[in-house]
Amino acid sequence: MRKKITLKLFLVGGLASVLLSLLAAGFQLCMRLKLNLRTTYVAARTIPPRTQITEADLTELQIPADYLLDYTYTDKEDIVGKYTEIQGMIPAGSAFYKSMLYREEELPDHPSTQLRSGQAAYTMEVDLARLGGTVVPGQRVDVYFAAERKDAGVLTGCLIRNVRVIAVKDHRGIDLDREDSSGTPYLAVLAVQQQDISLLTLAEEVGSVRMFTSDETYSSDLEASRAEDSPVLGYLYEAGGATLKDAV
């Protein structure tokens, strides 16, 4: 008799447990439907400035759709691979605000990442009329120098050959491929040899410097090399002294 009672009690308890589980699951489902929960992501750790974000930096959360903000990223694909801004970090637990993340090519210092060993970035104004067309990143140009001499007339010639363009910006300094850019080239950032920065600076002080394209721009494997056969180098060496000439 006692065994039957015990068995019935176990059956009742089991059924009650199942019913409670179903009720709890149903309640959670109703709440999810009512709240319209959506998956989003926050920072799993404090992410330093100028850091590429990986999946390990993300923590998944379920929150009501009404709490999602238009100016935050909610999809993993929109977050992973991007970079934090140069002067800001993302605290642990923070949402990923669109204004805080950049693609690599959108970083303000992106041109510097395109430099090769021994190179430096040098900025020049773009003269489309003299250049003979537009200019784009990756293009090669030749840098020319011109100066008015007192007793010998105008001196012109190639200064540096086969120079790689690493960025092109509009008059506000915005990269041309950005939506808020005017689309008109104004500044070109060139990858030159570090020792040629002084040479270019002097050239702009005593004359004018412009860039041109020609059929010989891509004819050499040497990138950003001084045109040692050009008469303008001797003129600048004389103006700059032995220190400038030896900086090769």
KAQUIHU-V520709 format. One record per pair of residues at least 12 apart in sequence whose C-alpha atoms are under 7 Angstrom apart, sorted by the first residue. I is the first residue (numbers start at 1). GAP is how many residues later the second one is. Records with the same first field share a line. If there is no record, write none. Layout:
I: GAP + GAP
This chain:
35: 29
36: 28 + 29
37: 25 + 26 + 27 + 28
38: 24 + 25 + 26 + 27
39: 21 + 22 + 23 + 24
40: 20 + 21 + 22 + 34 + 35
41: 17 + 18 + 19 + 20 + 33 + 54
42: 16 + 17 + 18 + 51 + 52 + 53 + 54
43: 14 + 15 + 16 + 48 + 49 + 50 + 51 + 52
44: 13 + 14 + 15 + 48 + 49
45: 12 + 46 + 47
46: 44 + 45 + 46
47: 42 + 43 + 44
48: 41 + 42
49: 35 + 36 + 37 + 38 + 39 + 40
50: 33 + 34 + 35 + 36
51: 32 + 33
52: 29 + 30 + 31 + 32
53: 27 + 28 + 29 + 30
54: 26 + 27
55: 25
71: 26 + 27
72: 23 + 24 + 25 + 26
73: 23 + 24 + 25
82: 19 + 20 + 21 + 22
83: 18 + 19 + 20 + 21
84: 16 + 17 + 18
85: 15 + 16 + 17
111: 55 + 56
114: 52
115: 76
118: 75 + 76
119: 72 + 73 + 74 + 75
120: 71 + 72 + 73 + 74
121: 68 + 69 + 70 + 71
122: 67 + 68 + 69 + 70
123: 64 + 65 + 66 + 67
124: 63 + 64 + 65
125: 61 + 62 + 63
126: 59 + 60 + 61 + 62
131: 80 + 81 + 82
136: 29 + 32
137: 28 + 29 + 30 + 31
138: 26 + 27 + 28
139: 25 + 26
140: 22 + 23 + 24 + 25 + 77 + 78
141: 20 + 21 + 22 + 23 + 70 + 71 + 72 + 76
142: 16 + 18 + 19 + 20 + 21 + 69 + 70 + 71 + 75
143: 15 + 16 + 17 + 18 + 66 + 67 + 68 + 69
144: 13 + 14 + 15 + 65 + 66 + 67
145: 12 + 13 + 14 + 58 + 62 + 63 + 64 + 65 + 87
146: 61 + 62 + 63
147: 59 + 60 + 61
155: 77
156: 76
157: 73 + 74 + 75
158: 69 + 72
159: 67 + 68 + 71 + 73 + 74
160: 64 + 65 + 66 + 67
161: 56 + 63 + 64 + 65 + 66
162: 55 + 56 + 61 + 62 + 63
163: 27 + 28 + 29 + 60 + 61
164: 26 + 27
165: 23 + 24 + 25 + 26
166: 23 + 24 + 25
167: 21 + 22
168: 17 + 19 + 20 + 21
169: 16 + 17 + 18 + 19
170: 12 + 13 + 14 + 15 + 16 + 17
171: 15
192: 32
193: 31
195: 52 + 53
199: 45
203: 33
